Amino acid sequence: MPETEHDHADGELRIAYAHRELLDQVLDKWSLSVLNELCERPCRFNELRRAVPAVTQKSLTATLRRLERNGIVEREVVSSRPVAVEYRMTPLGKSMRRPVDVLLEWVTAHMPEIERARDAFDAGLDAAHPTAAADGG
């Protein structure tokens, strides 16, 4: 991987800014939900809003623009009355499916360990800061 190096003698994982920025933009809170919908079929904006009900119009617009800018999603004006816009996955976007599936498989396989680690961490925080836990944070 150019710029992202993981086979150093010291075992350090180094992620270049450009890679980190892209991953932040395509794996953020709303992008995965939007991509999940668009993997099934092209959608109009309001269809996406209904499919991801917690997203605001502003956040959905920003998410779609980021995904379009990165070549993951394309926007097509549909000639209808009234004129509508439809979003669909690009071939580049479709190629993300397998890596995302692998990541989700990893999460599924390790979720019990992650939950145990979270519980142990939270219990440690509660023991170290009993008044914060009683105050709700």
Secondary structure by P-SEA (a helix, b strand, c coil): cccccccccccbbbbcaaaaaaaaaaacccaaaaaaaaaaccccaaaaaaaaccccaaaaaaaaaaaaaaccbbbbbbbcccbbbbbbbcaaaaaaaaaaaaaaaaaaacaaaaaaaaaaaaaaaaaacaaaaaacc
